[in-house]
């Protein structure tokens, strides 16, 4: 999404181009792109000159919206110690800390838009590291048997 938004063009971007530029496995990227199309964040343009374009204004897409569509919110609603859903009636030892942390994360992700990340990228910040971190997180979760 950041890559497409940073192109500052209405021209469709090929998945192959994104995968190559970000060193993301193409099969993985295709699955993510389809989720983002289904969510209405991207549009798929078929045929010669086709690819993917943003379907919404980058200012109207929050980082939480993107994370929610790609990874869901189960991680957000789970106990930090992995003993089931977060339960205020039967709190774990870290419950109060986890509530504070996840509320801060939620506020941050809800207030940062795709446009904000593109602006940071243009100002020299390495926001595309997010893609690499996301892939690493997915690998770790898979190895641990966490969906």
LINDAGI-V455442 format. One line per field, one symbol per residue. burial: b if it has 24 or more other C-alpha atoms within 12 Angstrom, else e. A space follows every 10 residues. Layout:
BEGIN
burial=???
END
This chain:
BEGIN
burial=bbbbbbbeee ebbbbeebbe ebebeeeebe ebbebbbeee bbbbeeeeee bbbbbeebee bbbbbbbebb beeebbebbb eeeeebeeee eeeebeebee ebeeebeeee ebbbbbbbee eeeeeebbee beeeeeeeee eeeeeee
END
